[in-house]
Amino acid sequence: MTVTGRVVRAPFGFGAFVLEADDGARYALAGGAPELLEDGRRAAVRGELASDLAGVGMTGDPVLRVEGYTLLDDQ
């Protein structure tokens, strides 16, 4: 699946990152390079829902295992 949205740093734990999708859904991100994991970064993230993982940040959002991404801004 590919989800487009904005990466935000969740204020929980050690700073988990969540993708706030354009359609309003939220996904805890598992994986991704440092250039993706920046607060405010817009991206199209490709991955799969990981039912075998729990988010480190305890956000309660489904976990999206990052397989690839395209940055949509030039932050």
For each residue, the residues with C-beta under 8 A, 3 or more apart:
1: 46 47 48 49 64
2: 44 45 46
3: 19 21 25 27 44 45 47 64
4: 21 22 42 43 44 45 72
5: 19 20 21 22 42 43 45
6: 19 20 40 41 42 43
7: 17 18 19 20 29 36 37 38 39 40 41 42 43
8: 17 18 19 20 39 40
9: 15 16 17 18 39
10: 13 15 16 17 18 28 57 59
11:
12: 16 57 58 59
13: 10 16 56 57 58
14: 56 57
15: 9 10 57
16: 9 10 12 13 28 29 55 56 57 58 59
17: 7 8 9 10 28 29 32 37 39 57
18: 7 8 9 10 26 27 28 29 57 59 61
19: 3 5 6 7 8 26 27 29 43 45 64
20: 5 6 7 8 24 26
21: 3 4 5 24 25 26 27
22: 4 5
23:
24: 20 21
25: 3 21
26: 18 19 20 21 59 61
27: 3 18 19 21 45 49 61 62 63 64
28: 10 16 17 18 55 56 57 59 61 62 63 64
29: 7 16 17 18 19 32 36 37 45 63 64 66
30: 50 53 55 63 64 65 66
31: 47 65 66 67
32: 17 29 36 37 45 66 69
33: 36 37
34: 37 38
35: 38 41 71
36: 7 29 32 33 41 43 45 66 69 71
37: 7 17 29 32 33 34 41
38: 7 34 35 41 75
39: 7 8 9 17
40: 6 7 8 75
41: 6 7 35 36 37 38 71 73 75
42: 4 5 6 7 71 72 73
43: 4 5 6 7 19 36 69 70 71 72
44: 2 3 4 69 70 72
45: 2 3 4 5 19 27 29 32 36 64 66 68 69
46: 1 2 66 67 68 69
47: 1 3 31 64 65 66 67 68
48: 1 64 65 67
49: 1 27 62 63 64 65
50: 30 53 63 64 65
51:
52:
53: 30 50 63 65
54: 58 63
55: 16 28 30 58 59 60 61 63
56: 13 14 16 28
57: 10 12 13 14 15 16 17 18 28
58: 12 13 16 54 55
59: 10 12 16 18 26 28 55
60: 55
61: 18 26 27 28 55
62: 27 28 49
63: 27 28 29 30 49 50 53 54 55
64: 1 3 19 27 28 29 30 45 47 48 49 50
65: 30 31 47 48 49 50 53
66: 29 30 31 32 36 45 46 47 69
67: 31 46 47 48
68: 45 46 47
69: 32 36 43 44 45 46 66
70: 43 44
71: 35 36 41 42 43 74 75
72: 4 42 43 44
73: 41 42
74: 71
75: 38 40 41 71
